[in-house]
Amino acid sequence: MSQIIRTPVSPAELEARLRLHRLPELGPARFRKLIEAFGSASRAISAPASAWRSLGLPAACAEARRSAEIRDGASHTLAWLERQGQHLLMWDQPDYPALLAQISDAPPLLFVAGDPAILEKPQLAMVGSRRASRPGMDTAAAFSRSLAGAGFVITSGLALGIDAAAHQAAVDVGGQTVGVLGTGLEKFYPQRNRRLAEAMIASGSAVLSEFPLDAGPTASNFPRRNPIISGLSLGVLVIEASVASGSLITARLAGEQGREVFAIPGSIHHPGARGCHQLIRDGAVLVETIEHILEALRGWQQLPFSARAPAISTDHPLLMLLHAAPHTSEALADASGWALPKVLVALTELEMDGRAVCESGRWFARVS
């Protein structure tokens, strides 16, 4: 079996890889199998159909590889790559994210809109329910702001709910964030988050996908982004999730990939907390403040910076505490050293100003 190409990819080889990537029923494993068998995509494209059949590949793959539709799709992608801020990362090239390359099912091609260099920075994945509660959204935003301020790139799936709150909060504080799509970059889904994705790209962050540019929102594609989200990251923080949530799949994959798994607990009466409680029972780190995350990651040998708690851009001491994590009134009194009546008066003022909100007995900093 031939060795995989490790030299720079020629224009002809790039075009051949893009054609292979678009073939029906040809996922990452079969893509690699072809490259390993023939030594290059160019040779694979020109090989006889009998050679493809001998590898156990579906007949549809061999039949489609020379079609006009496949050629046109590859040509369109090459034109897309000519535009500023649009990139293709290949698994056997030096600019492919090193941490992602370690996982067994790393996608052979990644299409990136924005700055691909941030994929080499320390990333923390934040995931959770698409139908998150207001406290869950505020918790996601608070942790994202703090973790982005500590130097982490915030990585998530650009879905509604927790994902969007995490991305938006990172952008709001001038941090960096990565969105991993379950569609092609030209078939963005969900449309409600398109402006957020554009803001991410414009501010120096990135949106990426393993799928061809025109791949639509099919149900089978969305789970495939989970191992990418966890694979890019040092750890995965689950904010709010039911026991049937896809976020638990991402957390399980993170554990299998040797990443840290973090979960924020909630009320025993809230269905959206049960997934997090299950993760904690299974060994996830119980998180109440970002210090619990920073403490777990300080020992990670690949962490190239001295993780520290961020400085929050606010002059109110209670908001500084709430930006780090939600608190009860009593916990704020203990943490701040203020008398409880003084804390209650201050919280009332913050609530009237729209800067804090109380939900289920805990106070949250409001998302700006």
N, C-alpha and C positions, 0 to 999 in steps of 0.2 A: 504494500500500500504506500503511495507517495506521501511525502511530507507536505504539510500545509505551507503555503506561500508565506514567507516572512519579510520579503523585500517590498519596496514601494509598489503600489498597484498601478499598472499602466492604464491608459484610457480604455483600451480594448477589454482588459480584464475587468475594469470597473463596470463597463456596459454589460458584460456577460454576467457579472454578479447581480446586477439589478434585474436582469432578465430571469435568472434563477429564482431570485427572491419573490418574484411575482407569480410563480407557477402555482396552480391549484394543488392542494394537498401536500405542499412541500414546506414543512415547518423547519425550525432551527436544526433539529437532529438530522433530518434528511439533507438539508443544505450542507451541513458539515460532512456528512457521509459522501456526498458527491465531490466536494473539494478534496477530501482525503483520498478518494479512490482515483481521481483523475489528475490531481496535482494542481488544478486551477479550474476556475469557472469557464474559462475560454475553451479548454479541452472538453469539459463536461458538456457544454452546449453543442459542440461539433461531434461528439461521440455517437456511434450508432445506437439505435433504439434497443437493440439486443443487449448492449452493455448496460443500459439503464435497467432493463428487465432483470438482468443477472444480479443486480443489487437489491432486487425486491421492491423497486419503486413503482408507484401506480402508473398505469398506462397513460392516464390523463396528463401526467407530468411530461413524459417524453413527447406526447403528441402536441402539447401546447407551446413548447419551448421556442419554436421557430415561427409562431403565429404573428400576424401583424399587430394584434392587440398587445401582446407581450413586448414586442419591439417598440411600439409607440409609447407604452407605459414607461419603459426604460429611458427613452429619449426625453420624455416629459420630465422625468426625475433629474436627468443630467442638466436640463435647462433650469430646473428649480435650484440646483446646487450652484449655478452661476451667480445667483443673486446674493446680495450681502446678508450676512447673518444666518445663512442656511447651510447646514453641514451634514456630512455623513461620516459616522465613526464605524470602523470595521474591526471585528474581534481580534484579528491577527496583526493589527497596526498599533504603533506606539501611543497614539492619542486615545485609544479605547480606555474607558475608566478601569483602573487597576483593580479596585475592589469588586466590581461587577464581573470582571474576567475570571474571578476565582470560583464562581458558582458553576455547577455542572451544566445548566441549561441556559447559559448566557446567550442572548440573541446575537447572531452573527453580524447584523447591521442595525445601527441606531440612527434615525433621522433626528436632527436637532435644530430647533429654531431658537436663536439667542446665543449665549456665550457657552460653548462646550467646556471651556477651561474650568468652570465651577464644579464640574462632575468629579474632579480630582480633590476637591476640598472636603473636609469632614461633613458628612450629611447625617441628619437625624430625620427619620421618617415619622410623620404624624398622620394617623388614619382614624376613622371612626364612622359613625352613622351618617347616611345621607339625610335622614330625617331627625337630626339632632335637636335636643331641647335648647332653649336659650342659654341656660347655665352651661351646657356642654359646648356651645359655640363660643361663649365668653371664656371658658377655660381653655379651649383650643387657641384662641387669639392671645390670651395672656401668656401661655407657655411658648407659643411661637415667637412672640415679641422678645421674650426673655432669652430663649435659645438662639434666636438670630443675633441678638445683641452679644451673646457669649461667643459668637464666631461660627455657629453651625449654619450650614445650608439646610433649609427646611424642604423636605421631599415628600410629595404626596401625589394623589391620583387625579387632581383637578375635578373631582366630583362635587356635587352639591353637599351642603352640610359641613362636617368637620374639615374635609379636605380644603374647601374654599376658604373657610375661616382661617386656617393655618397659613395658606398661601397669601391671603390678603394682609394678614397681620405682619408677615415678614416684609412684604413690600412697603407697608405703612411706616416701618421703622428704618427703612433703607437697607434691609438685609437682603440676602439672596435666597432664592427658592427654585425648586425644580418640579415641574409637573409632568407626570408620566401618563400618556393617553392610552386608551383602549381602542383608538381609531387612528387612521392616518392623519397627518398634520393638516391636510387640506379638507378633511371631513370632520372638523372639530365637534366634539360632543362632551357635555351638554352645551347648547348654544348660549344658555344663560351665563356661562362662565367665560365666554369668548373675550369680553373686554378685560376680564381679570388676566387671562393668558396674554393678551396684547400688552397689558401694563407690566407684566412680569418680564416679557422679552425686552420691552423698551427700557426697563430699569436695570438691565444687566443680568437678569436671571435667564432661565431656559425652560423650554417645553420640548419634550422628546417623545418618540414612538418607535417601536420596532416594526410597525406595519408599513406597507406601501402607502404612499401619500394619499391615495384615493380610497383606502380601506374604510368602509362604513361601520356604523355602530351595531355590529352583530353580537348577540349575547355570548357566544363562545370566545370572543376576543378579549373581553374585559378581564377575566381571571388571569390572562397571560401577562398583565402588567404587574401583578402582585409580586412575583419573584424579582422583577426589575426594581421595584420600589424598595424592597428589603435588601436586595443585592447591592444597591448603590450605597446603602446606609450602614453606619456603625451600629445602629439600633433602631427599633420601632416602638413608638409610643402610641398606645391605643387610648383614645380619650373617652369614647362612649360607643358601646356596641352591644347588640343583642347576641344571644348564643348562636344565632344563625347568620351573623354578619360576615361578609367577605373580609372584614378587617381581621377576624380571627385566623383566616387563611394566611393573610400576610404575616401575622405574628408567628404562626406555626412555621412558615417558610423561613422567617428570620432565625428562629431557633435552629432549624435544620442547617442553615447556612453559617451557624456559629456567631450570629449577631445577638446583641442584647435585646431583651423584650421587656417593655415597661407598660404598666397599666395604671390608670387613675380610677380609684374606687368611687362608688356612688351610693345612693340610697338602696337598701335592700328591697324597697317597694317600686323601684324604677326599672322597667324591663331593659332599658338601655344601659343599665349598669351590670347586668348579669354576665355579659360576655367578658367584661373586664374582671369581674370577680372570678370567673372560671379561669382566666389566664393567671391570676394571682395564685389560685389554688394549684395550678400546674407549674408554678415556679417563677412567674414573671415578677419583676421588681415592682413593689407597690410604691407609687409615686404620689407625693403630696406637694412637693416643691421641686424646682429645677435642680436643687442641690442633690437630690436623690439620683438624678440622671447624671449630673456632672461627676458625682462620686463614683458611680459605676463605670464611667468611661475614662476616668483618669488613668486607670491601669491599662487601657488599650494601647498596645505598642505603636499602632499606626496613627494615633492621634497626634498630628504635627503641631499642636498649639497647646498652650497652658490654659485649659478650660477654667473659666472664672465666672462668677455671677456678674451679670451686666449692670451697668448703671442705667437706671430708668429715668427717662427725661420727664420728670415731674417734680414739683417742689412740695408735694403733699406726702408726709410720711406714711399715711394709711394707704394711699394709692400705690406707693412703692411696694408695699407688702401684697396688695391685691393684684398687681401686675405679675408678681411671681407665682401666686396661687390663690384660689378662693379661701376665705377664712370666715369663721363665725365671729360674731361680735366679741365673744369672750376670748377667742384665740387672738384677735387683733389687739385686745387689751394686754394680753400676756406678751405678745410679740413686740408691741410698741412701748410698753411700760407706762401707758396712760391708764388713768382710772376709767372704769367702764362707762360711767355717765358722760365723761368727756368724749369717749369713742363714739357713743350713740349719737351725741349732738353732731359730731363731725361727719358721721355717716349720713345723717339726715340731710346735712348741707350738701354733701357730695351727690346724694340721690336727687335732690332738687336741682342741682346743676347738670344732671344727666351724666355724671362721671362715674357713678357706681349704682349697682342694682342688687337687691336682695332676692334670692330665689331659694326656697326650701330651707331657710335658716342660715344660708351662707351668702356672704357678700362677694360680688365679682366686680372687677373694673370693667366699665362699659367699653365696647369696641367703638373706636372713634370713626 
